[in-house]
Amino acid sequence: MTDADLTFQAATEELDSILDKLDGDDVNIDSLAIDLQRASELIEWCRARLETTRVEVERIVTDLDDK
């Protein structure tokens, strides 16, 4: 799945998976930086999606109030 096809649910599931890997006893040092970078990208993507959704909801509520 590319980030263009990413859903909020898929992003949070991937973040949970990365967290589980990092929280486990067998942390792979070779992929640690890659996992942390991906987690950072997913968090940034989720924050942007949340902001977009907030703006959309505010617009819809405003439109309803104007009717």
Backbone atoms as SQL, in Angstrom:
CREATE TABLE atoms (id INTEGER PRIMARY KEY, chain TEXT, resi INTEGER, resn TEXT, atom TEXT, x REAL, y REAL, z REAL);
INSERT INTO atoms VALUES
  (1, 'A', 1, 'MET', 'N', 0.845, -1.181, 0.000),
  (2, 'A', 1, 'MET', 'CA', 0.000, 0.000, 0.000),
  (3, 'A', 1, 'MET', 'C', 0.888, 1.240, 0.000),
  (4, 'A', 2, 'THR', 'N', 0.616, 2.112, -0.918),
  (5, 'A', 2, 'THR', 'CA', 1.366, 3.367, -0.966),
  (6, 'A', 2, 'THR', 'C', 0.691, 4.376, -0.038),
  (7, 'A', 3, 'ASP', 'N', 1.431, 5.437, 0.308),
  (8, 'A', 3, 'ASP', 'CA', 0.856, 6.459, 1.172),
  (9, 'A', 3, 'ASP', 'C', -0.337, 7.135, 0.511),
  (10, 'A', 4, 'ALA', 'N', -0.399, 7.149, -0.810),
  (11, 'A', 4, 'ALA', 'CA', -1.544, 7.727, -1.514),
  (12, 'A', 4, 'ALA', 'C', -2.803, 6.911, -1.260),
  (13, 'A', 5, 'ASP', 'N', -2.660, 5.619, -1.013),
  (14, 'A', 5, 'ASP', 'CA', -3.786, 4.724, -0.750),
  (15, 'A', 5, 'ASP', 'C', -4.032, 4.526, 0.746),
  (16, 'A', 6, 'LEU', 'N', -3.245, 5.163, 1.577),
  (17, 'A', 6, 'LEU', 'CA', -3.281, 4.955, 3.020),
  (18, 'A', 6, 'LEU', 'C', -4.584, 5.473, 3.624),
  (19, 'A', 7, 'THR', 'N', -5.118, 4.718, 4.553),
  (20, 'A', 7, 'THR', 'CA', -6.275, 5.169, 5.326),
  (21, 'A', 7, 'THR', 'C', -5.806, 5.435, 6.747),
  (22, 'A', 8, 'PHE', 'N', -6.608, 6.188, 7.476),
  (23, 'A', 8, 'PHE', 'CA', -6.247, 6.490, 8.862),
  (24, 'A', 8, 'PHE', 'C', -6.142, 5.193, 9.667),
  (25, 'A', 9, 'GLN', 'N', -7.082, 4.287, 9.461),
  (26, 'A', 9, 'GLN', 'CA', -7.063, 3.021, 10.182),
  (27, 'A', 9, 'GLN', 'C', -5.803, 2.216, 9.852),
  (28, 'A', 10, 'ALA', 'N', -5.446, 2.153, 8.577),
  (29, 'A', 10, 'ALA', 'CA', -4.243, 1.411, 8.181),
  (30, 'A', 10, 'ALA', 'C', -2.990, 2.047, 8.789),
  (31, 'A', 11, 'ALA', 'N', -2.959, 3.377, 8.831),
  (32, 'A', 11, 'ALA', 'CA', -1.803, 4.069, 9.397),
  (33, 'A', 11, 'ALA', 'C', -1.663, 3.765, 10.887),
  (34, 'A', 12, 'THR', 'N', -2.790, 3.808, 11.608),
  (35, 'A', 12, 'THR', 'CA', -2.710, 3.530, 13.045),
  (36, 'A', 12, 'THR', 'C', -2.367, 2.064, 13.309),
  (37, 'A', 13, 'GLU', 'N', -2.855, 1.177, 12.451),
  (38, 'A', 13, 'GLU', 'CA', -2.494, -0.237, 12.596),
  (39, 'A', 13, 'GLU', 'C', -1.004, -0.451, 12.347),
  (40, 'A', 14, 'GLU', 'N', -0.463, 0.224, 11.351),
  (41, 'A', 14, 'GLU', 'CA', 0.971, 0.110, 11.082),
  (42, 'A', 14, 'GLU', 'C', 1.786, 0.693, 12.236),
  (43, 'A', 15, 'LEU', 'N', 1.313, 1.815, 12.780),
  (44, 'A', 15, 'LEU', 'CA', 1.989, 2.393, 13.947),
  (45, 'A', 15, 'LEU', 'C', 1.964, 1.427, 15.128),
  (46, 'A', 16, 'ASP', 'N', 0.817, 0.790, 15.364),
  (47, 'A', 16, 'ASP', 'CA', 0.719, -0.197, 16.438),
  (48, 'A', 16, 'ASP', 'C', 1.695, -1.351, 16.213),
  (49, 'A', 17, 'SER', 'N', 1.821, -1.777, 14.972),
  (50, 'A', 17, 'SER', 'CA', 2.743, -2.866, 14.636),
  (51, 'A', 17, 'SER', 'C', 4.195, -2.470, 14.922),
  (52, 'A', 18, 'ILE', 'N', 4.543, -1.250, 14.540),
  (53, 'A', 18, 'ILE', 'CA', 5.902, -0.768, 14.796),
  (54, 'A', 18, 'ILE', 'C', 6.139, -0.677, 16.293),
  (55, 'A', 19, 'LEU', 'N', 5.160, -0.164, 17.028),
  (56, 'A', 19, 'LEU', 'CA', 5.292, -0.060, 18.481),
  (57, 'A', 19, 'LEU', 'C', 5.467, -1.425, 19.118),
  (58, 'A', 20, 'ASP', 'N', 4.702, -2.402, 18.659),
  (59, 'A', 20, 'ASP', 'CA', 4.844, -3.766, 19.175),
  (60, 'A', 20, 'ASP', 'C', 6.255, -4.295, 18.934),
  (61, 'A', 21, 'LYS', 'N', 6.795, -4.038, 17.740),
  (62, 'A', 21, 'LYS', 'CA', 8.163, -4.482, 17.434),
  (63, 'A', 21, 'LYS', 'C', 9.174, -3.821, 18.365),
  (64, 'A', 22, 'LEU', 'N', 8.999, -2.519, 18.591),
  (65, 'A', 22, 'LEU', 'CA', 9.947, -1.783, 19.425),
  (66, 'A', 22, 'LEU', 'C', 9.797, -2.124, 20.901),
  (67, 'A', 23, 'ASP', 'N', 8.599, -2.555, 21.274),
  (68, 'A', 23, 'ASP', 'CA', 8.319, -2.876, 22.670),
  (69, 'A', 23, 'ASP', 'C', 8.711, -4.310, 23.015),
  (70, 'A', 24, 'GLY', 'N', 9.008, -5.109, 22.000),
  (71, 'A', 24, 'GLY', 'CA', 9.336, -6.511, 22.214),
  (72, 'A', 24, 'GLY', 'C', 10.760, -6.717, 22.712),
  (73, 'A', 25, 'ASP', 'N', 11.043, -7.935, 23.029),
  (74, 'A', 25, 'ASP', 'CA', 12.366, -8.299, 23.533),
  (75, 'A', 25, 'ASP', 'C', 13.402, -8.421, 22.425),
  (76, 'A', 26, 'ASP', 'N', 12.962, -8.618, 21.195),
  (77, 'A', 26, 'ASP', 'CA', 13.868, -8.823, 20.071),
  (78, 'A', 26, 'ASP', 'C', 13.908, -7.600, 19.158),
  (79, 'A', 27, 'VAL', 'N', 14.340, -6.466, 19.673),
  (80, 'A', 27, 'VAL', 'CA', 14.426, -5.260, 18.852),
  (81, 'A', 27, 'VAL', 'C', 15.549, -5.454, 17.846),
  (82, 'A', 28, 'ASN', 'N', 15.216, -5.304, 16.567),
  (83, 'A', 28, 'ASN', 'CA', 16.201, -5.451, 15.506),
  (84, 'A', 28, 'ASN', 'C', 16.930, -4.117, 15.335),
  (85, 'A', 29, 'ILE', 'N', 18.139, -4.051, 15.822),
  (86, 'A', 29, 'ILE', 'CA', 18.928, -2.816, 15.771),
  (87, 'A', 29, 'ILE', 'C', 19.165, -2.378, 14.331),
  (88, 'A', 30, 'ASP', 'N', 19.274, -3.332, 13.424),
  (89, 'A', 30, 'ASP', 'CA', 19.537, -3.004, 12.024),
  (90, 'A', 30, 'ASP', 'C', 18.380, -2.255, 11.373),
  (91, 'A', 31, 'SER', 'N', 17.164, -2.493, 11.825),
  (92, 'A', 31, 'SER', 'CA', 16.012, -1.814, 11.217),
  (93, 'A', 31, 'SER', 'C', 15.396, -0.767, 12.148),
  (94, 'A', 32, 'LEU', 'N', 16.004, -0.521, 13.293),
  (95, 'A', 32, 'LEU', 'CA', 15.451, 0.413, 14.272),
  (96, 'A', 32, 'LEU', 'C', 15.255, 1.814, 13.686),
  (97, 'A', 33, 'ALA', 'N', 16.267, 2.348, 13.039),
  (98, 'A', 33, 'ALA', 'CA', 16.167, 3.694, 12.466),
  (99, 'A', 33, 'ALA', 'C', 15.109, 3.742, 11.375),
  (100, 'A', 34, 'ILE', 'N', 15.005, 2.696, 10.573),
  (101, 'A', 34, 'ILE', 'CA', 13.996, 2.638, 9.510),
  (102, 'A', 34, 'ILE', 'C', 12.602, 2.612, 10.125),
  (103, 'A', 35, 'ASP', 'N', 12.409, 1.805, 11.165),
  (104, 'A', 35, 'ASP', 'CA', 11.112, 1.726, 11.833),
  (105, 'A', 35, 'ASP', 'C', 10.735, 3.063, 12.465),
  (106, 'A', 36, 'LEU', 'N', 11.679, 3.702, 13.110),
  (107, 'A', 36, 'LEU', 'CA', 11.403, 4.993, 13.735),
  (108, 'A', 36, 'LEU', 'C', 11.086, 6.059, 12.690),
  (109, 'A', 37, 'GLN', 'N', 11.781, 6.035, 11.565),
  (110, 'A', 37, 'GLN', 'CA', 11.507, 6.983, 10.488),
  (111, 'A', 37, 'GLN', 'C', 10.107, 6.769, 9.931),
  (112, 'A', 38, 'ARG', 'N', 9.731, 5.511, 9.723),
  (113, 'A', 38, 'ARG', 'CA', 8.388, 5.210, 9.208),
  (114, 'A', 38, 'ARG', 'C', 7.324, 5.648, 10.207),
  (115, 'A', 39, 'ALA', 'N', 7.557, 5.397, 11.485),
  (116, 'A', 39, 'ALA', 'CA', 6.608, 5.831, 12.512),
  (117, 'A', 39, 'ALA', 'C', 6.448, 7.348, 12.483),
  (118, 'A', 40, 'SER', 'N', 7.538, 8.054, 12.340),
  (119, 'A', 40, 'SER', 'CA', 7.499, 9.509, 12.270),
  (120, 'A', 40, 'SER', 'C', 6.677, 9.972, 11.067),
  (121, 'A', 41, 'GLU', 'N', 6.869, 9.339, 9.933),
  (122, 'A', 41, 'GLU', 'CA', 6.109, 9.680, 8.724),
  (123, 'A', 41, 'GLU', 'C', 4.623, 9.408, 8.921),
  (124, 'A', 42, 'LEU', 'N', 4.308, 8.281, 9.551),
  (125, 'A', 42, 'LEU', 'CA', 2.902, 7.934, 9.774),
  (126, 'A', 42, 'LEU', 'C', 2.237, 8.906, 10.747),
  (127, 'A', 43, 'ILE', 'N', 2.944, 9.283, 11.787),
  (128, 'A', 43, 'ILE', 'CA', 2.397, 10.251, 12.745),
  (129, 'A', 43, 'ILE', 'C', 2.128, 11.577, 12.052),
  (130, 'A', 44, 'GLU', 'N', 3.060, 12.020, 11.241),
  (131, 'A', 44, 'GLU', 'CA', 2.883, 13.263, 10.493),
  (132, 'A', 44, 'GLU', 'C', 1.686, 13.157, 9.553),
  (133, 'A', 45, 'TRP', 'N', 1.540, 12.040, 8.868),
  (134, 'A', 45, 'TRP', 'CA', 0.427, 11.825, 7.956),
  (135, 'A', 45, 'TRP', 'C', -0.899, 11.843, 8.720),
  (136, 'A', 46, 'CYS', 'N', -0.945, 11.170, 9.874),
  (137, 'A', 46, 'CYS', 'CA', -2.164, 11.125, 10.683),
  (138, 'A', 46, 'CYS', 'C', -2.539, 12.518, 11.189),
  (139, 'A', 47, 'ARG', 'N', -1.573, 13.289, 11.627),
  (140, 'A', 47, 'ARG', 'CA', -1.850, 14.647, 12.091),
  (141, 'A', 47, 'ARG', 'C', -2.446, 15.495, 10.964),
  (142, 'A', 48, 'ALA', 'N', -1.885, 15.370, 9.781),
  (143, 'A', 48, 'ALA', 'CA', -2.400, 16.127, 8.636),
  (144, 'A', 48, 'ALA', 'C', -3.816, 15.670, 8.293),
  (145, 'A', 49, 'ARG', 'N', -4.068, 14.382, 8.333),
  (146, 'A', 49, 'ARG', 'CA', -5.406, 13.855, 8.031),
  (147, 'A', 49, 'ARG', 'C', -6.419, 14.328, 9.061),
  (148, 'A', 50, 'LEU', 'N', -6.027, 14.329, 10.324),
  (149, 'A', 50, 'LEU', 'CA', -6.910, 14.821, 11.376),
  (150, 'A', 50, 'LEU', 'C', -7.245, 16.297, 11.169),
  (151, 'A', 51, 'GLU', 'N', -6.254, 17.086, 10.806),
  (152, 'A', 51, 'GLU', 'CA', -6.479, 18.508, 10.568),
  (153, 'A', 51, 'GLU', 'C', -7.415, 18.718, 9.380),
  (154, 'A', 52, 'THR', 'N', -7.208, 17.975, 8.316),
  (155, 'A', 52, 'THR', 'CA', -8.079, 18.067, 7.143),
  (156, 'A', 52, 'THR', 'C', -9.510, 17.711, 7.520),
  (157, 'A', 53, 'THR', 'N', -9.670, 16.669, 8.288),
  (158, 'A', 53, 'THR', 'CA', -10.995, 16.240, 8.716),
  (159, 'A', 53, 'THR', 'C', -11.640, 17.291, 9.615),
  (160, 'A', 54, 'ARG', 'N', -10.867, 17.887, 10.516),
  (161, 'A', 54, 'ARG', 'CA', -11.390, 18.934, 11.405),
  (162, 'A', 54, 'ARG', 'C', -11.941, 20.096, 10.581),
  (163, 'A', 55, 'VAL', 'N', -11.176, 20.522, 9.586),
  (164, 'A', 55, 'VAL', 'CA', -11.600, 21.636, 8.732),
  (165, 'A', 55, 'VAL', 'C', -12.869, 21.265, 7.968),
  (166, 'A', 56, 'GLU', 'N', -12.933, 20.056, 7.450),
  (167, 'A', 56, 'GLU', 'CA', -14.116, 19.609, 6.708),
  (168, 'A', 56, 'GLU', 'C', -15.348, 19.592, 7.614),
  (169, 'A', 57, 'VAL', 'N', -15.192, 19.075, 8.825),
  (170, 'A', 57, 'VAL', 'CA', -16.313, 19.005, 9.766),
  (171, 'A', 57, 'VAL', 'C', -16.776, 20.413, 10.141),
  (172, 'A', 58, 'GLU', 'N', -15.846, 21.306, 10.395),
  (173, 'A', 58, 'GLU', 'CA', -16.218, 22.685, 10.720),
  (174, 'A', 58, 'GLU', 'C', -16.981, 23.339, 9.567),
  (175, 'A', 59, 'ARG', 'N', -16.559, 23.076, 8.344),
  (176, 'A', 59, 'ARG', 'CA', -17.242, 23.629, 7.176),
  (177, 'A', 59, 'ARG', 'C', -18.658, 23.086, 7.082),
  (178, 'A', 60, 'ILE', 'N', -18.816, 21.802, 7.292),
  (179, 'A', 60, 'ILE', 'CA', -20.139, 21.177, 7.217),
  (180, 'A', 60, 'ILE', 'C', -21.054, 21.744, 8.304),
  (181, 'A', 61, 'VAL', 'N', -20.542, 21.861, 9.515),
  (182, 'A', 61, 'VAL', 'CA', -21.345, 22.406, 10.610),
  (183, 'A', 61, 'VAL', 'C', -21.731, 23.855, 10.321),
  (184, 'A', 62, 'THR', 'N', -20.798, 24.628, 9.805),
  (185, 'A', 62, 'THR', 'CA', -21.099, 26.021, 9.450),
  (186, 'A', 62, 'THR', 'C', -22.174, 26.090, 8.376),
  (187, 'A', 63, 'ASP', 'N', -22.063, 25.218, 7.378),
  (188, 'A', 63, 'ASP', 'CA', -23.069, 25.175, 6.319),
  (189, 'A', 63, 'ASP', 'C', -24.437, 24.826, 6.882),
  (190, 'A', 64, 'LEU', 'N', -24.479, 23.908, 7.832),
  (191, 'A', 64, 'LEU', 'CA', -25.750, 23.532, 8.449),
  (192, 'A', 64, 'LEU', 'C', -26.337, 24.677, 9.253),
  (193, 'A', 65, 'ASP', 'N', -25.480, 25.415, 9.944),
  (194, 'A', 65, 'ASP', 'CA', -25.933, 26.559, 10.741),
  (195, 'A', 65, 'ASP', 'C', -26.484, 27.674, 9.861),
  (196, 'A', 66, 'ASP', 'N', -25.960, 27.792, 8.645),
  (197, 'A', 66, 'ASP', 'CA', -26.381, 28.846, 7.728),
  (198, 'A', 66, 'ASP', 'C', -27.718, 28.539, 7.066),
  (199, 'A', 67, 'LYS', 'N', -28.191, 27.323, 7.176),
  (200, 'A', 67, 'LYS', 'CA', -29.445, 26.921, 6.495),
  (201, 'A', 67, 'LYS', 'C', -30.637, 27.135, 7.377);
